[in-house]
C-alpha cells in the first residue's frame, strides 16, 4: 500500500532503539524524512546509519533528552515544522506505589504526559495551516489494563490520553489527526530487563519468567517492534485521515475487553 506520505517530514521522539526506532524505520520506508532521537551519540549514530542503509531515506540524528526543554528545542531545530510527530518516551521502572516520592511522581508525569503535550503545542498550528498533520502518541496497554507497579506510568499516560482527546477533535477539520498506540509486551530491551528483574525476584530463570509472561498473551508470543512500527506508519498515512482521537491496543489479544 502506498501510504501517501513520501516526502513528508517526521520527528520520532526516543527513537534510537525499541518501539520508537521501529516507528522511525517504518516512516523512512514510506519515504519520509525522519529525525531520530536518543540520549547517546553512539546509539543515535548507529541508528541513523542503519536506517539510511536499509531505507535510503534522509535520516537526521539528534542527541537529546526530549524531557528537557533544550532537547525539544534541538529536535525542532532539526525539523522546525514537521508533518508528523511521534511522541514517545521511556516510562518509570516498576515500583510499589507506596514508595513513590513526590519528586518521582512529578518526574513521571512530566516524562509521560507533559512532554508530549509540549511537543504537540509546538507543532500543531503549522500543521493546521498546511491542512495536514499526524500526531501519534505511544502510550501503553496499561492505560486500559492497569498493572500493579506501573501505576505512575499508567496514570501519566492516561492523563495524556484524556488531555489530547479533546484537542484531537478541535483540529480534525484541518486534516490533523491525533491518535494513541497502546502496546502490550513487545520484544524490546525494556521488556527483557523487566523479565530479568522478575526472574531474579522469583528465583527462577529468565526463560521461565518469559514463558510465564507469554502464557498470558493469547497469541503466545511477544510482539515484534516492526508490527507496531507498521501501525504507526499507517496512522500517519493519507488513508488514515478519518481516524482521530482513538486508542489502538496492540497486544496480541491480552486486553480482555470487548471494546
Secondary structure as UniProt FT lines:
FT   TURN            6..7
FT   STRAND          9..12
FT   HELIX           18..29
FT   TURN            30..31
FT   STRAND          33..38
FT   HELIX           41..55
FT   STRAND          59..63
FT   TURN            66..67
FT   HELIX           69..78
FT   TURN            80..81
FT   STRAND          84..87
FT   HELIX           97..99
FT   HELIX           102..109
FT   HELIX           110..114
FT   HELIX           115..130
FT   STRAND          133..138
FT   HELIX           141..143
FT   TURN            148..149
FT   HELIX           151..171
FT   HELIX           172..174
FT   STRAND          176..183
FT   HELIX           189..202
FT   HELIX           206..214
FT   TURN            215..216
FT   TURN            218..219
FT   HELIX           225..235
FT   HELIX           238..240
FT   TURN            241..242
FT   STRAND          247..250
FT   TURN            252..253
//
